[in-house]
Amino acid sequence: MSPKIFVCINCIVYLCDMFIKTIVKTDKNTGKRYDYYRLCEGYRIGDKVRHRTILTLGKLEDIESKEDKKLLADRVETLVTGNVSLFDISFNPVIEQYAQAAYKRIRDEKLLDVHPVQNQASEQVETDYRKVDVNSLSHEEVRELGSEWLCKQSVDNLELHGFLTGQCGFDDFQASTAIMHIVSRAVYPASEHKTAQWVRESSSVAELCDIPEHKVNRYKLYEISRKLYARKASLESYLSQKTNELFDLQDKIIFYDLTNTYFEGRKQGSRLARFGVSKEKRSDAKIVALATVINAEGFIKYSKIYKGNTQDVTTLGTTIDELSAQTSETNRKPVVVMDAGFASEDNLQMLKEKGYSYLCVSRMRLKDYQRIDKDGEKTVIYDKRDNPIELDIVKADGVDDSFLYVRSQQKAVKEASMNEHYSQRYEKDLESISEGIHKKGGTKKLDKVWERVGRLKERYPTANKHYNIRVIPDAHQEKAIDLKWSKKTTRPKSNEGVYFVQTNLDESQETTLWTIYNTLTEIEATFRVLKTDLSLRPVFHKKDENTEAHLFLGLLAYQLVAFIRYQLKMHNIHHDWRNIVRIMNTQKLVTSSMKTKTGKLIRIKKSSLPRMKVQEIYDTLGFKYQPFSMKKSVVPET
């Protein structure tokens, strides 16, 4: 490239070889003037400076500032020359998209001599020229690489291998196998049998962890899962402290929740499997409960496995005593945020006695309450869809806690929609009872008809209170001859869409309390990742020890997922985990072979270049693009 020069572009001075030139055009039909942009290159002939147009960029509607246009020109030059590391340029997805498109045109149309960009993972490879038969080129093996390499680098940042060998008594092979198993669970959540097949046949995770593929089988995976669960307390404490140190977290707020997963199979003789209230409505299957304590950033601080018939309100007390040891500062009590299922009077009193502040949806149906700021107006905020939410702090007689009054217009609409839905189903069942009275063979006995109506009232208590129902008997009071009902006229209630958040925090700012509580929605995504993306349910294991190891392995994989997603969200990349895996799986590890003129066989193993979205994730996390540059062997053909 030519030396650095100053080039004037419509009175804008850039110090670079490539620059963007602005051309003002006029629409012939409308007469409207607009800016059109060209990517140009500056060069010197003698004492004179010249420039030439490389390609036309169009209107660049998403790039407005002069600084961004300069960054775009610099980024294209970086891609073309390969002289500057990708990490020397602050990443902007819009600029990167335009730059990659421009670079692709320059490369494909051969507008300039293009030199490939080297990422920090790339190594300088010496040239090696050989005469080969191009027609003999074949790709012998293609394996998934991107997601595994992303997770492996995350594990390395967490320094998990060193902790397993130094503190948990693992040898080097066991630690590498454990990391391989955790990464596999994050990328390809499946049973140990299917995981072993995937590792041997489809993935590059074994090679990344230096594990011979032929040594991977389900029995070794079972063994390493149990060994990890045996160190559960140490691992949870280490990961809790490590993530706090890496991201400077203080665990000022923690969230407590309980979920369950169901078993496939009878689970006879199990101490964990019990029939209970299944979150998945699987009343036919036994379940096991899993309690977790999570900080506001989404990292698990503590977990405990309970029997399936354990109720929500009974688990908080046994967990809260072990909570402080899992946080970064044991002399400070975090704020406990939970949903209404745990907010019994006994639990709230227990938290007060132990010195914890709490915030939860109130179980109380407040009718008589007073505003603290009687003269001021209610605070109005707006959600992501610009729906208004009214907030106010109120007090109730006989209760020491404060309450955050929340009225959501969207919640009121949702409640009305649900009531309408239940009303329709209620009336449909009433019509079914009425048809039975009038048709041959239907239920006509008076007591049986009332019994059906009673069951219907029990099934739809919310809808029932809006209806008047009459069963008309015959003259002998033995059979029903008709069923009549009418809907009551009800006025819109002032408390529609209203609920209360209860807290013992000494806090007078409505928006602060709302922000703390609203973070709970992000934590709910934790359980969606655990149960859906990481396949925490169902459980197929027969032995309780394998069940516990299976659940804990899912939690370790989740910590890995949370480590990646937290950093991406800090840079405004909000992909869910499944989408991240889909994006990263476009990068493959390919083994190719070709014949030389001298009769030898060249075998090359090399990873594919990451696509733009994959590069975006790598760059955001500061990760290398490739685990190695290339592995090559030249052998006599057999």
N, C-alpha and C positions, 0 to 999 in steps of 0.2 A: 504494500500500500504506500501511497505517497506520504511525505511528512505532514505534520499538523499545520493547518493553515486557518486563517480567518476568512470566512465567506459571509457576505451580506445577503440576507434573504428578507426582503421587505423590511429593512431596518432592524432585523434580528440577527445578532452576531453569535455564531456557534464556533466553538473550538473543537472541530472534529473533522474526519475525512468524509463521513457520510452526514448528510443533513436533509431536512425536509423543507422543500420549497413550496411557498404558497402561491397559487395561481387564482386570480379572481376571474370568474366566468359569469356570463349573463344568460339567463334562460330566454330563448328567443320568443317563446309563447307568452310568458308572464312578465318578462322584463326584470325579474328578480335576480339580484346578484348573490352569488354564493362562492365560498372558498373551495378550491380543489387542490389536492396535495400530491407532490411528487417526491420520491426518494432520489436524491442526487449524490454524486461523488465529486469531491474537489481534488484538483491536481494542479501541478505547476509546470509550465513550459517556459524555461528561461526565467525571466523576472516576472512573468505574467501568470496570474491565477486564473484557471478555467474550471468549469464544472460541466458534468454531463448527467443527463437523466438516466437512472438505472431502471426504474419502473414507476408506474402510476399507482398511488395508494387510494385514490377516491376522496370521499368527503371526510373520512375519519370522524364520524358523528359522535362517537363515544369518548374521543380525546379532545379536550378543549384547551387546556393551558399550554403555554409555550414550553414550560418545563417538561410536561409529559411528552410533547412531540420530540423534544431533544432526547429524552430517555428512550423513546421508540427508535430513533435513528441510531443511538448508541447500542441498543440491544441487537438490532439487525447487524450492525458492524461486528458485534461480539460473535454472533452466530456464524457469520461469513468467515471471519479471520481465525476464530478459535483462540485468540490471544488473551482473553480476559475470563476469569472464573465466573461462573454463574452467580456465585455468592457475593461478587463485588457490586451487583446491581440489586437495588431493593425491588422485590418482586411485586408486580402489579398484573393481575390476571388479564385485564383488558389489553394492556400494552403487550403482554406476552402473546396473546392470541393474534394480534396484528403482526407482531414481529415474526412469529412462526410461519404465518401465512406468506409474508413477504420473503422470508428465507427460503421457503419451499419453492416459490416461483423462481427465485434467483438460481437455486440449485437445479431445478428441473429444466428450466429454459436456458441454463448455462450462460446467464447474463454476466457472471463474474467467476473467477477462480475461487471455489469454495473449499475451506479447510474445516474439518470436523471439530466441533467443540469438545474439549476434554473436561469432564467432571472430575472432582477431587478423588473419585474412586478409580478413575482410569489410570493406567500405567503406561509409560512410554514403551512401546513395543518396537523392537528393531525390525527393519524391513527384511523380508525373506521371500525372494523371488524363485518360483519353481515353475516348470512347464507341466501343466496338468491337463487331463482330459475333462473338459467342461461337461460333457455329456455323462460323465461318471459321477457327477455330484449328486449325493443323496443325503437326506436328513434322517438319521437313524433313530433319533429319540428327541422328543420335545416334552419338557416338563414345566410345571408351573413354578414361577420364581418370585414374581413381584410381591405378593402378600407375605410370603414366607420371609423374604429379605427385609421387608418393612418391619415385621414383628421381631425378627432376629436382631436387628439393630436397636430396637426398643429395649429388648431384654439386655443387650450389652450396655445400654445407657443406665439401666437399673442395676447393673453389676450383680445380677442374680447368680451367675455361675460362681463367682468368688464367694458369695454368701453360702451357697449350698456346700461347697467344698470346705470352706473355712469354719462355718458355724453349725452346719447341720449333719456333718459326718458323711457326706457323699464323696465317693471317689470321682475322678475326672469323667469316667465313662458314665456313671450314674447321673452326674450333674448335666452332662450333655444330653443324655436320654430324657431327663426331666424337662429340659428346655425345649427339646424337640416335641415332646408330648404337649406342653403348654401352647406352643406355637401352632401345632396341629389342631388343637381344640379351638383356638381362636379363628383359624382360617377354614378348617373343615370339621365342624363339630359332628361327631359320629361315635359309634361304639368302638371299643378297642379293636375288635375284629376288622371293621371297615377302615378304621384309621391306619392299621398296619398295612392293609392292602393299598390304601392311598399313598402312604409314604413310600412303599416299594415300587409302585407302578406309575404314579402320576406326579408326585411332588419332588422338589429339590431340597426339602427341609432336612433330610438326613445328611446330605452332602454339606449343607451350610453349618450343621452342628457336628461335622466330622464323625458321623455314625455310619458304619458299613450297612448298606441296605439289607443284606442277608441276615443281619442280626436283629432286625426289627420284627417282632411278632407280638401277638396280643398278650401273651403271658408276661413278657417283659414290661409291657405297658400297664397291665394290672399291677404288677409288682411295684413299679415306680410311682403309680398313683397312690398306693397305700403308704409308700415311704414318704411321699409329700404330705399326706394327711397326718401322719404321725408327728410331723414338725409344724403343724398348723399354727400354733400359737406364735412360734418364732417367726414363721414366714409372714403372718399378718402384721406382726409388730414391725418387722423389718421394712416391708413395703409401705406401711403407714408412715414411718419416719422418713424413708427414702424419698417418697413423693413430696412430703412436706419440705424436705431440704432442697430438692431440685427446683420446686416452684415457689418456695418461700410461703408456704401455707401455714395457717395458725389454728385451723379447726375451731373457729369461733362459733360455727353453727354445724350441728350434726342432725341427720335425719334417721329416724328409726321406722322400720317397716317389716312386715312379716308376709311371706308368700308361701305357696306350697306347690308341689309337683306330684303328679300321680304315677302309680306303678302300672305296668302292663304285666299281668300275672297274678296269681293268688297270694303270693307273699306269706305263706304259712310259716309260723314260727318266728316271724320278724318282730323285734322289739320297737322298731320305728314305724312300720306301716300300720296305719289305723284308718278306719272310715271316719270322715269328717266333712266339713264344708269345703268343697273343692272350688278353687278360683276358676277352673275350667268347666265347671258344672258336670264333672265326672263323678256322679254319686255312686256309680257302679264300681269304682276303682278305689283301692286304698291309697292314701296320700302320706307324704312326709312334709313337715314344715321347715322353713328356712328363714331365720331372722338375720337381718343385716343392719349395721350402723354405717352410715355413709356421710362424708362431709359435703359441704356445699359445692365443691368442685367435682363431685361424682366418684371419689375414690373410697373404696371399702375400708373401713377402719377395724371392723370386728364382725364376726358371723357366728351363728350357733344353730345347730340342727336339733329340731324338736320332733316329738311324736306327732303323727298326723292329726290326732284329735285335740291338739293343744289349741286353746282359744287365744285370740289376740291379746286380751287384757292381762293374761297371766304371764306373758313372756317378758314384759318390760322390766319387771323387778329383778329377775335373775340375770339380765343382761347389763343393767345400768351400773352395777358394782364394778364390772370389768371394763367400763367405758374409758375412764380417765387414763388407764395404762396404755390405751391405743392412740391417744392424742399427743400432740407435740409438747404441750405444757400441762403437766399433771396438777399443778397448783391453780389452774384456772378451769372453771366449769364452763363447758360450751352450752349454747342454747339448744335445747332438744325440740325438734319440730316433728310432728306426727299427725296422722289423720285421726278421725273421730273414733275409729275402732279401738284405739289405745287410751282414749281420754276419759277413763272412768275416774270417779272421785277418788278412789283409793290410789290409783296411779299418780294422779296429780298431787295428792297429798304426800305420797312417797317422794316424788321429785322435789317438792318444797323442803321436806325434811333433810334430804341429801344435798341441798344447796344448789339445785339446778333451776335455771330459768327454762320456760317451755312456751310453746306456741302450737295451737292445734285448733281444728274445727270443733266448735262447742257442741256437746250433746244436748245442752239446754235449749229449750224453745222459749227464748226471751219474749215476753209480752210487755212487761213493765220495766223500762230502762230509761235512763236520763243521759242526755248529751253532756259531755264535760264542758265543751265550749258552746254554751247556749246562744251566745250572741253572734258567733261566726257562722259562716256557711260551710256546708259539707264540701269536702275535697273531691274533685272530679278528675279522674285520670282516664286514659284511653288505652285499650289493648292493641295488639299488633294489627287488628283489622278495623281500628278506629271506632270500636264500640265503647260507649261511655260506661264507667264503673264509679259509683258513688262510695266514698269512704268516710267514716266518722268514728271517733272513739267514744264509747258509752260505758256507763256503769249500771249494775243491777243491784237492787236491794238485797242485802244479806250475803253478797259474794265479794270477796276481797280482790279477785282478779278483774282486769279490765277486758273489754270486748271491742274488737274491731268490727263495726257495722259495715257490711259489704252488700251493695245492691247492684246486681249485674242485669242490665237490660237483656243481654243475650241469654243469660240463665233463665230469665222469666219466659222468654220465647221458647226455650227448650222445654221448660216445665209444662207450658201450655200445650206444646206439641205432644209431649209424652202423655198428658192427661187425655188429649183427644184420641191418641192411639189406644189407650186402655179403655176409653169409653166405647170406641168402635168394637173392640173385642168383647166388652161386657154386653153390649146390645146384641151382638151376634150370638152369644151364648144364651141370652134371654130368648131370642127368636127360636133357638134350637129346643129350649124347654117348651115354648108355646107350640111348636110344631108337633112335639111328642104328645101333647094333650089332645090334639085334633086328629092325629093320624092313627090308623089301625095298628095295634100292637105297641103303641107308645106308652110312656109313663103317664098314668091318669090318677092313680091313688093320691089323695090329698096330702097325706104325710110324706109320701115319696117325692111329690112335686116340691113341697116346702124343703125337703132335705136337699134336693138339687139346687134350689135357690140359695140355701144356706151355704152350701159348698162354693157356690159362685161368689157370694158376698165375701167369703173368707179368702178366695183367690184374688179378688180385685177390691181391696178395702178402700183404696183411694177413689176409684170410680164409683163405688157403691154409695158413698155419702152424697152423691149428686143426683140420686134417683129415688123415686117413690114406686114401690112395687106392690101389686095386689093380685092375689090368687083367688079367683072366683069359684066357690064350690057349688055343687049341685044341691038340690033340696034336702038330700039326706046327709049332707056334710061328709060324704065318703069319697067322692071323686071331684077332681078339678075340671071345670068346663071351659075355663079361659084364664089367660095371664095378661095383665095390663101393667104397663109401666109408663112413667113420665119423668122427664128430666127437670130438675129444679132450676129455677132462674136464679143465678148467682151473680153478684156484682164482682167486678175485678177487685182482688184483695190488694191492700197496700203493701203486704209483705211478700208479694210474688217476686221471685228472683233474689230474695234476701237471705243471707246466712251470717253467722257470727264466728269470728276467730277469737278464741280465748287465750289469754296470756297473763303471766305474772311479771312480765317485763315492765320496768318503770320507763315507759316510752310514750311520749306525747305526740309523735309524728306519725300520722296515718300511713304516709307513703313508705316510711321505713318498715313498719310492721307488714305492710302489704308486700314489699320487696322480699322480705325474709320468707313469708309464707308462700309467695308465688314461685320461689326457687324449688318448692316441692314438685312442681310439674316437671322440672328437668330431672329430678331424682327418680320420678316414676318411669322415665325413659331407661333408667338403669335396669329395672326389672324386665322391661321389654327386650333389652339386649340379652339379658341373662336367659330368659325363658324362650325367646324366639330366635335371635341371631346365634346364640351359643347353645341352643337345644338343651336347656336344662330340664325340659319335660318332653316326653315322658321318661321314666327310668325303667330299664329292663333288667337291672341286676337282681340276682336272687339273694345274695348275701348282704347283710347290713354294712359290713366293712367296705365292700365294693361300692355300695350306695353312697356312703359318706365320702369315700375317695372321689367318686364321680362328681358329686356336688361341689366339693372343694376345688377340684381341678377346673370346673366351670368358673368359680370365683377367681382363681388365679388367671385364667384366660381373660376374664372381664377386666382385671386390673391392667392387663396389657392393652386391651381395647381402650380403656379409660385414659391411659397414659398417652396414646396416640391421638384420640379424639379431643382431649383437653387442649393439646398444643395446636391442633388444627382450628378449633373454635376460637382460640386466642387470636388467630389470623383471619377470622371471619370465613372459615371453611366449615360448613355445617352438614357434611355428609353423614348419613347413618352408616353403621358398620358394614352392612351388606353392600352398600354402594361403594364403599372404600375397597372392599375385597374385589368387587366386580371391576373397578378401575385398575387396581394393581395387577389383576390376573391377566391383563393384556401383555405383560412382560413375561417372556418365556426364556428358559434355558434350553439351547438347541445344540445337539451333537450332530455334526456333519462329517462326511468323508468324501474323498475324491482320489482318483488314481493319477500318479505322476507318469511322465514319459519313461522313466527308468524302471517302472514296474512296482513302485512302492505305493503304499496306501497312507494318505494323510488323514488323520482324524482330528477334528477341531471341536472343542466344546466352548461355547461362548453365549453370553446372554444377549437377548435382543435389546435394542436401544429403547429407552422408555418413551412413551408418548407424552404429549404436552401435559395432560392432566396428571400423569404419573410423576413427571418432573416437578409439577407444582407441589405435590405432596412431599416428595423427597426434599425439595428446596426449602419448604416451610419448616420441616423438621431438622434440616441440616444434615441429612443422611446422604450416603454415597449412592450413586446410580447402580453400581454393579459390584458383586462380591469379589470378582477377579476379572482381569482383562481377557484372558484366553488361556485355555489348556490345549496343548498341541502334542501330538505324537506322530512320528513317521516310522512306519514299520514295513517289512516286506509283505507283499500281498499274499494272503493265504487262500 
